[in-house]
Amino acid sequence: VADQLTTLMRGVATSGTAAGVFPGLSGIAAKTGSAESNDTPTTGKTDSWMVVFDKDHDIAFAALVLNGGFGKDAAGPEINKVLHSPGIH
């Protein structure tokens, strides 16, 4: 099951809803999402979230951006900044 989930989540990172968020990084597996909140009717935006892991480098991250919209648009770039930090990837 773990290998199947990894394959599916790598597909999200390479050709799915997170495609293009992690340029230059291979082996990234991701799941994006958005969730309505009490602010959604006022702001028109959902909360943005994303989880990412890389089995080859034994790292995992999650990000939540309130009123951020879609996971790829707000949470993804925040995780990308961390992944490109010195000593991380």
A tleap script that builds the chain and sets N, CA, C and O, in Angstrom:
source leaprc.protein.ff14SB
mol = sequence {
  NVAL ALA ASP GLN LEU THR THR LEU MET ARG
  GLY VAL ALA THR SER GLY THR ALA ALA GLY
  VAL PHE PRO GLY LEU SER GLY ILE ALA ALA
  LYS THR GLY SER ALA GLU SER ASN ASP THR
  PRO THR THR GLY LYS THR ASP SER TRP MET
  VAL VAL PHE ASP LYS ASP HIE ASP ILE ALA
  PHE ALA ALA LEU VAL LEU ASN GLY GLY PHE
  GLY LYS ASP ALA ALA GLY PRO GLU ILE ASN
  LYS VAL LEU HIE SER PRO GLY ILE CHIE
}
set mol.1.N position { 0.824 -1.194 0.000 }
set mol.1.CA position { 0.000 0.000 0.000 }
set mol.1.C position { 0.868 1.258 0.000 }
set mol.1.O position { 0.558 2.218 -0.706 }
set mol.2.N position { 1.940 1.265 0.775 }
set mol.2.CA position { 2.810 2.442 0.849 }
set mol.2.C position { 3.428 2.766 -0.510 }
set mol.2.O position { 3.523 3.932 -0.893 }
set mol.3.N position { 3.847 1.729 -1.237 }
set mol.3.CA position { 4.434 1.964 -2.560 }
set mol.3.C position { 3.399 2.516 -3.533 }
set mol.3.O position { 3.714 3.382 -4.349 }
set mol.4.N position { 2.172 2.023 -3.453 }
set mol.4.CA position { 1.107 2.529 -4.322 }
set mol.4.C position { 0.801 3.992 -4.014 }
set mol.4.O position { 0.639 4.802 -4.926 }
set mol.5.N position { 0.723 4.325 -2.739 }
set mol.5.CA position { 0.455 5.706 -2.338 }
set mol.5.C position { 1.592 6.627 -2.782 }
set mol.5.O position { 1.348 7.740 -3.247 }
set mol.6.N position { 2.817 6.166 -2.638 }
set mol.6.CA position { 3.967 6.954 -3.084 }
set mol.6.C position { 3.891 7.210 -4.587 }
set mol.6.O position { 4.125 8.332 -5.035 }
set mol.7.N position { 3.569 6.190 -5.359 }
set mol.7.CA position { 3.442 6.342 -6.812 }
set mol.7.C position { 2.365 7.357 -7.160 }
set mol.7.O position { 2.578 8.217 -8.015 }
set mol.8.N position { 1.222 7.267 -6.514 }
set mol.8.CA position { 0.131 8.210 -6.779 }
set mol.8.C position { 0.524 9.633 -6.408 }
set mol.8.O position { 0.248 10.573 -7.154 }
set mol.9.N position { 1.168 9.792 -5.255 }
set mol.9.CA position { 1.548 11.135 -4.811 }
set mol.9.C position { 2.702 11.708 -5.645 }
set mol.9.O position { 2.801 12.925 -5.801 }
set mol.10.N position { 3.560 10.860 -6.173 }
set mol.10.CA position { 4.597 11.359 -7.096 }
set mol.10.C position { 3.948 11.838 -8.389 }
set mol.10.O position { 4.418 12.792 -9.009 }
set mol.11.N position { 2.876 11.181 -8.790 }
set mol.11.CA position { 2.121 11.638 -9.956 }
set mol.11.C position { 1.518 13.014 -9.739 }
set mol.11.O position { 1.471 13.823 -10.666 }
set mol.12.N position { 1.056 13.288 -8.531 }
set mol.12.CA position { 0.523 14.620 -8.200 }
set mol.12.C position { 1.614 15.670 -8.379 }
set mol.12.O position { 1.361 16.755 -8.901 }
set mol.13.N position { 2.834 15.339 -7.940 }
set mol.13.CA position { 3.943 16.299 -8.001 }
set mol.13.C position { 4.474 16.501 -9.416 }
set mol.13.O position { 4.962 17.583 -9.741 }
set mol.14.N position { 4.386 15.475 -10.262 }
set mol.14.CA position { 4.978 15.589 -11.597 }
set mol.14.C position { 3.982 15.962 -12.683 }
set mol.14.O position { 4.329 16.684 -13.618 }
set mol.15.N position { 2.754 15.481 -12.573 }
set mol.15.CA position { 1.795 15.738 -13.655 }
set mol.15.C position { 0.384 16.025 -13.155 }
set mol.15.O position { -0.559 16.070 -13.945 }
set mol.16.N position { 0.240 16.217 -11.863 }
set mol.16.CA position { -1.082 16.476 -11.291 }
set mol.16.C position { -1.218 17.894 -10.778 }
set mol.16.O position { -0.664 18.830 -11.354 }
set mol.17.N position { -1.953 18.047 -9.698 }
set mol.17.CA position { -2.273 19.377 -9.179 }
set mol.17.C position { -1.074 20.127 -8.609 }
set mol.17.O position { -1.161 21.335 -8.387 }
set mol.18.N position { 0.038 19.445 -8.367 }
set mol.18.CA position { 1.244 20.124 -7.872 }
set mol.18.C position { 2.332 20.223 -8.942 }
set mol.18.O position { 3.464 20.599 -8.639 }
set mol.19.N position { 2.002 19.892 -10.176 }
set mol.19.CA position { 2.987 19.951 -11.260 }
set mol.19.C position { 3.549 21.365 -11.387 }
set mol.19.O position { 2.803 22.345 -11.391 }
set mol.20.N position { 4.861 21.455 -11.491 }
set mol.20.CA position { 5.523 22.739 -11.663 }
set mol.20.C position { 5.872 23.466 -10.380 }
set mol.20.O position { 6.536 24.502 -10.419 }
set mol.21.N position { 5.435 22.944 -9.245 }
set mol.21.CA position { 5.703 23.623 -7.968 }
set mol.21.C position { 7.128 23.370 -7.486 }
set mol.21.O position { 7.699 24.212 -6.793 }
set mol.22.N position { 7.708 22.230 -7.840 }
set mol.22.CA position { 9.018 21.833 -7.323 }
set mol.22.C position { 10.038 21.648 -8.449 }
set mol.22.O position { 10.528 20.536 -8.648 }
set mol.23.N position { 10.366 22.701 -9.181 }
set mol.23.CA position { 11.310 22.556 -10.295 }
set mol.23.C position { 12.699 22.147 -9.802 }
set mol.23.O position { 13.195 22.650 -8.793 }
set mol.24.N position { 13.306 21.228 -10.538 }
set mol.24.CA position { 14.656 20.798 -10.203 }
set mol.24.C position { 14.746 19.765 -9.104 }
set mol.24.O position { 15.846 19.327 -8.764 }
set mol.25.N position { 13.625 19.362 -8.540 }
set mol.25.CA position { 13.633 18.355 -7.480 }
set mol.25.C position { 12.984 17.080 -8.000 }
set mol.25.O position { 11.903 17.125 -8.587 }
set mol.26.N position { 13.635 15.953 -7.787 }
set mol.26.CA position { 13.051 14.674 -8.192 }
set mol.26.C position { 12.719 13.866 -6.946 }
set mol.26.O position { 13.277 14.105 -5.875 }
set mol.27.N position { 11.830 12.932 -7.089 }
set mol.27.CA position { 11.459 12.075 -5.975 }
set mol.27.C position { 10.436 12.663 -5.026 }
set mol.27.O position { 10.101 12.040 -4.019 }
set mol.28.N position { 9.932 13.852 -5.327 }
set mol.28.CA position { 8.947 14.501 -4.461 }
set mol.28.C position { 7.585 13.852 -4.661 }
set mol.28.O position { 7.167 13.610 -5.793 }
set mol.29.N position { 6.902 13.573 -3.571 }
set mol.29.CA position { 5.530 13.070 -3.589 }
set mol.29.C position { 4.665 14.083 -2.849 }
set mol.29.O position { 5.058 14.576 -1.791 }
set mol.30.N position { 3.491 14.399 -3.392 }
set mol.30.CA position { 2.696 15.488 -2.818 }
set mol.30.C position { 1.204 15.214 -2.893 }
set mol.30.O position { 0.736 14.413 -3.701 }
set mol.31.N position { 0.473 15.900 -2.030 }
set mol.31.CA position { -0.988 15.947 -2.074 }
set mol.31.C position { -1.384 17.379 -1.783 }
set mol.31.O position { -0.969 17.957 -0.778 }
set mol.32.N position { -2.192 17.952 -2.668 }
set mol.32.CA position { -2.658 19.323 -2.482 }
set mol.32.C position { -4.102 19.315 -2.018 }
set mol.32.O position { -4.807 18.314 -2.142 }
set mol.33.N position { -4.528 20.445 -1.485 }
set mol.33.CA position { -5.921 20.541 -1.092 }
set mol.33.C position { -6.325 21.947 -0.717 }
set mol.33.O position { -5.497 22.840 -0.535 }
set mol.34.N position { -7.613 22.105 -0.612 }
set mol.34.CA position { -8.183 23.363 -0.136 }
set mol.34.C position { -9.381 23.015 0.729 }
set mol.34.O position { -10.008 21.970 0.554 }
set mol.35.N position { -9.688 23.891 1.652 }
set mol.35.CA position { -10.802 23.648 2.565 }
set mol.35.C position { -11.529 24.951 2.846 }
set mol.35.O position { -10.910 25.987 3.086 }
set mol.36.N position { -12.828 24.883 2.813 }
set mol.36.CA position { -13.614 26.063 3.156 }
set mol.36.C position { -13.506 26.330 4.649 }
set mol.36.O position { -13.363 25.407 5.450 }
set mol.37.N position { -13.577 27.604 5.010 }
set mol.37.CA position { -13.539 27.988 6.413 }
set mol.37.C position { -14.656 28.989 6.676 }
set mol.37.O position { -15.419 29.338 5.775 }
set mol.38.N position { -14.742 29.438 7.907 }
set mol.38.CA position { -15.752 30.446 8.243 }
set mol.38.C position { -15.536 31.741 7.472 }
set mol.38.O position { -16.482 32.498 7.256 }
set mol.39.N position { -14.283 32.008 7.051 }
set mol.39.CA position { -13.961 33.228 6.306 }
set mol.39.C position { -14.277 33.127 4.819 }
set mol.39.O position { -14.339 34.151 4.139 }
set mol.40.N position { -14.475 31.927 4.300 }
set mol.40.CA position { -14.662 31.751 2.861 }
set mol.40.C position { -15.784 32.612 2.291 }
set mol.40.O position { -15.589 33.215 1.235 }
set mol.41.N position { -16.963 32.704 2.939 }
set mol.41.CA position { -18.004 33.566 2.367 }
set mol.41.C position { -17.598 35.039 2.292 }
set mol.41.O position { -18.053 35.758 1.402 }
set mol.42.N position { -16.753 35.492 3.209 }
set mol.42.CA position { -16.317 36.891 3.233 }
set mol.42.C position { -15.176 37.144 2.256 }
set mol.42.O position { -15.204 38.111 1.496 }
set mol.43.N position { -14.166 36.263 2.281 }
set mol.43.CA position { -12.963 36.469 1.469 }
set mol.43.C position { -13.081 35.888 0.069 }
set mol.43.O position { -12.396 36.327 -0.855 }
set mol.44.N position { -13.947 34.904 -0.082 }
set mol.44.CA position { -14.041 34.207 -1.358 }
set mol.44.C position { -12.924 33.210 -1.573 }
set mol.44.O position { -12.823 32.614 -2.646 }
set mol.45.N position { -12.073 33.016 -0.557 }
set mol.45.CA position { -10.941 32.099 -0.678 }
set mol.45.C position { -11.049 30.964 0.328 }
set mol.45.O position { -11.561 31.125 1.436 }
set mol.46.N position { -10.554 29.825 -0.092 }
set mol.46.CA position { -10.469 28.679 0.796 }
set mol.46.C position { -9.089 28.657 1.448 }
set mol.46.O position { -8.186 29.384 1.035 }
set mol.47.N position { -8.939 27.818 2.468 }
set mol.47.CA position { -7.626 27.607 3.073 }
set mol.47.C position { -6.849 26.631 2.183 }
set mol.47.O position { -7.413 25.663 1.674 }
set mol.48.N position { -5.579 26.889 2.005 }
set mol.48.CA position { -4.713 26.117 1.120 }
set mol.48.C position { -3.832 25.194 1.954 }
set mol.48.O position { -3.263 25.621 2.959 }
set mol.49.N position { -3.716 23.921 1.542 }
set mol.49.CA position { -2.817 23.026 2.259 }
set mol.49.C position { -2.089 22.102 1.284 }
set mol.49.O position { -2.535 21.877 0.159 }
set mol.50.N position { -0.973 21.583 1.744 }
set mol.50.CA position { -0.213 20.614 0.963 }
set mol.50.C position { 0.668 19.811 1.906 }
set mol.50.O position { 1.210 20.339 2.877 }
set mol.51.N position { 0.800 18.524 1.602 }
set mol.51.CA position { 1.766 17.670 2.285 }
set mol.51.C position { 2.723 17.128 1.229 }
set mol.51.O position { 2.323 16.835 0.102 }
set mol.52.N position { 3.983 17.000 1.608 }
set mol.52.CA position { 5.031 16.572 0.682 }
set mol.52.C position { 5.994 15.658 1.423 }
set mol.52.O position { 6.310 15.892 2.589 }
set mol.53.N position { 6.459 14.617 0.742 }
set mol.53.CA position { 7.551 13.830 1.314 }
set mol.53.C position { 8.482 13.369 0.202 }
set mol.53.O position { 8.122 13.344 -0.975 }
set mol.54.N position { 9.676 13.009 0.614 }
set mol.54.CA position { 10.688 12.475 -0.287 }
set mol.54.C position { 11.355 11.319 0.447 }
set mol.54.O position { 12.166 11.533 1.348 }
set mol.55.N position { 11.010 10.092 0.060 }
set mol.55.CA position { 11.565 8.910 0.719 }
set mol.55.C position { 13.080 8.834 0.571 }
set mol.55.O position { 13.769 8.358 1.473 }
set mol.56.N position { 13.600 9.301 -0.563 }
set mol.56.CA position { 15.038 9.217 -0.815 }
set mol.56.C position { 15.849 10.085 0.141 }
set mol.56.O position { 16.996 9.762 0.452 }
set mol.57.N position { 15.264 11.180 0.606 }
set mol.57.CA position { 15.966 12.092 1.513 }
set mol.57.C position { 15.388 12.066 2.933 }
set mol.57.O position { 15.818 12.830 3.797 }
set mol.58.N position { 14.412 11.182 3.167 }
set mol.58.CA position { 13.817 10.994 4.497 }
set mol.58.C position { 13.315 12.311 5.095 }
set mol.58.O position { 13.620 12.641 6.241 }
set mol.59.N position { 12.537 13.060 4.294 }
set mol.59.CA position { 11.966 14.323 4.762 }
set mol.59.C position { 10.489 14.390 4.414 }
set mol.59.O position { 10.034 13.791 3.440 }
set mol.60.N position { 9.751 15.129 5.227 }
set mol.60.CA position { 8.330 15.364 4.973 }
set mol.60.C position { 7.957 16.730 5.532 }
set mol.60.O position { 8.474 17.158 6.564 }
set mol.61.N position { 7.053 17.404 4.835 }
set mol.61.CA position { 6.600 18.728 5.250 }
set mol.61.C position { 5.109 18.858 4.994 }
set mol.61.O position { 4.554 18.206 4.110 }
set mol.62.N position { 4.480 19.702 5.776 }
set mol.62.CA position { 3.081 20.071 5.548 }
set mol.62.C position { 2.972 21.576 5.717 }
set mol.62.O position { 3.680 22.178 6.524 }
set mol.63.N position { 2.077 22.173 4.946 }
set mol.63.CA position { 1.858 23.619 5.059 }
set mol.63.C position { 0.370 23.908 4.950 }
set mol.63.O position { -0.355 23.257 4.198 }
set mol.64.N position { -0.063 24.892 5.709 }
set mol.64.CA position { -1.437 25.386 5.671 }
set mol.64.C position { -1.366 26.900 5.569 }
set mol.64.O position { -0.715 27.549 6.388 }
set mol.65.N position { -2.035 27.467 4.566 }
set mol.65.CA position { -2.083 28.916 4.396 }
set mol.65.C position { -3.550 29.329 4.449 }
set mol.65.O position { -4.327 29.016 3.548 }
set mol.66.N position { -3.915 30.032 5.508 }
set mol.66.CA position { -5.299 30.466 5.666 }
set mol.66.C position { -5.665 31.460 4.573 }
set mol.66.O position { -4.898 32.372 4.265 }
set mol.67.N position { -6.832 31.275 3.997 }
set mol.67.CA position { -7.327 32.116 2.901 }
set mol.67.C position { -6.362 32.141 1.720 }
set mol.67.O position { -6.281 33.139 1.003 }
set mol.68.N position { -5.635 31.053 1.517 }
set mol.68.CA position { -4.622 31.003 0.464 }
set mol.68.C position { -5.122 30.558 -0.889 }
set mol.68.O position { -4.406 30.690 -1.881 }
set mol.69.N position { -6.332 30.034 -0.956 }
set mol.69.CA position { -6.834 29.537 -2.236 }
set mol.69.C position { -6.528 28.066 -2.399 }
set mol.69.O position { -6.803 27.266 -1.504 }
set mol.70.N position { -5.964 27.705 -3.532 }
set mol.70.CA position { -5.660 26.303 -3.810 }
set mol.70.C position { -4.287 25.924 -3.260 }
set mol.70.O position { -3.404 26.772 -3.127 }
set mol.71.N position { -4.114 24.617 -2.935 }
set mol.71.CA position { -2.862 24.145 -2.352 }
set mol.71.C position { -1.639 24.473 -3.182 }
set mol.71.O position { -0.605 24.866 -2.642 }
set mol.72.N position { -1.751 24.315 -4.491 }
set mol.72.CA position { -0.625 24.588 -5.387 }
set mol.72.C position { -0.226 26.062 -5.358 }
set mol.72.O position { 0.953 26.391 -5.494 }
set mol.73.N position { -1.189 26.933 -5.184 }
set mol.73.CA position { -0.939 28.367 -5.309 }
set mol.73.C position { -0.313 29.013 -4.081 }
set mol.73.O position { 0.443 29.975 -4.220 }
set mol.74.N position { -0.597 28.523 -2.903 }
set mol.74.CA position { -0.102 29.175 -1.683 }
set mol.74.C position { 0.760 28.246 -0.826 }
set mol.74.O position { 1.888 28.601 -0.484 }
set mol.75.N position { 0.254 27.079 -0.479 }
set mol.75.CA position { 1.012 26.169 0.386 }
set mol.75.C position { 2.212 25.571 -0.343 }
set mol.75.O position { 3.281 25.417 0.247 }
set mol.76.N position { 2.043 25.237 -1.607 }
set mol.76.CA position { 3.133 24.644 -2.387 }
set mol.76.C position { 4.382 25.506 -2.446 }
set mol.76.O position { 5.473 25.008 -2.169 }
set mol.77.N position { 4.260 26.785 -2.797 }
set mol.77.CA position { 5.449 27.635 -2.831 }
set mol.77.C position { 6.145 27.764 -1.469 }
set mol.77.O position { 7.366 27.910 -1.413 }
set mol.78.N position { 5.389 27.712 -0.391 }
set mol.78.CA position { 6.009 27.781 0.942 }
set mol.78.C position { 6.854 26.540 1.202 }
set mol.78.O position { 7.966 26.644 1.720 }
set mol.79.N position { 6.338 25.374 0.849 }
set mol.79.CA position { 7.117 24.143 1.015 }
set mol.79.C position { 8.322 24.161 0.078 }
set mol.79.O position { 9.410 23.727 0.458 }
set mol.80.N position { 8.137 24.654 -1.127 }
set mol.80.CA position { 9.244 24.732 -2.081 }
set mol.80.C position { 10.394 25.574 -1.528 }
set mol.80.O position { 11.560 25.231 -1.725 }
set mol.81.N position { 10.079 26.664 -0.841 }
set mol.81.CA position { 11.124 27.495 -0.219 }
set mol.81.C position { 11.928 26.680 0.792 }
set mol.81.O position { 13.155 26.771 0.842 }
set mol.82.N position { 11.224 25.885 1.593 }
set mol.82.CA position { 11.903 25.062 2.600 }
set mol.82.C position { 12.767 24.004 1.919 }
set mol.82.O position { 13.912 23.785 2.316 }
set mol.83.N position { 12.222 23.347 0.895 }
set mol.83.CA position { 12.973 22.300 0.202 }
set mol.83.C position { 14.236 22.841 -0.468 }
set mol.83.O position { 15.213 22.108 -0.622 }
set mol.84.N position { 14.226 24.094 -0.861 }
set mol.84.CA position { 15.398 24.696 -1.489 }
set mol.84.C position { 16.323 25.395 -0.483 }
set mol.84.O position { 17.296 26.037 -0.878 }
set mol.85.N position { 16.025 25.274 0.793 }
set mol.85.CA position { 16.897 25.846 1.824 }
set mol.85.C position { 18.191 25.039 1.900 }
set mol.85.O position { 18.179 23.834 1.650 }
set mol.86.N position { 19.293 25.677 2.238 }
set mol.86.CA position { 20.566 24.957 2.349 }
set mol.86.C position { 20.475 23.786 3.331 }
set mol.86.O position { 19.959 23.929 4.439 }
set mol.87.N position { 20.978 22.641 2.910 }
set mol.87.CA position { 21.037 21.472 3.769 }
set mol.87.C position { 19.763 20.656 3.846 }
set mol.87.O position { 19.724 19.651 4.556 }
set mol.88.N position { 18.719 21.059 3.135 }
set mol.88.CA position { 17.456 20.323 3.215 }
set mol.88.C position { 17.371 19.248 2.145 }
set mol.88.O position { 17.069 18.098 2.464 }
set mol.89.N position { 17.623 19.580 0.905 }
set mol.89.CA position { 17.409 18.617 -0.192 }
set mol.89.C position { 18.635 18.479 -1.040 }
set mol.89.O position { 18.636 17.714 -2.004 }
savepdb mol mol.pdb
quit
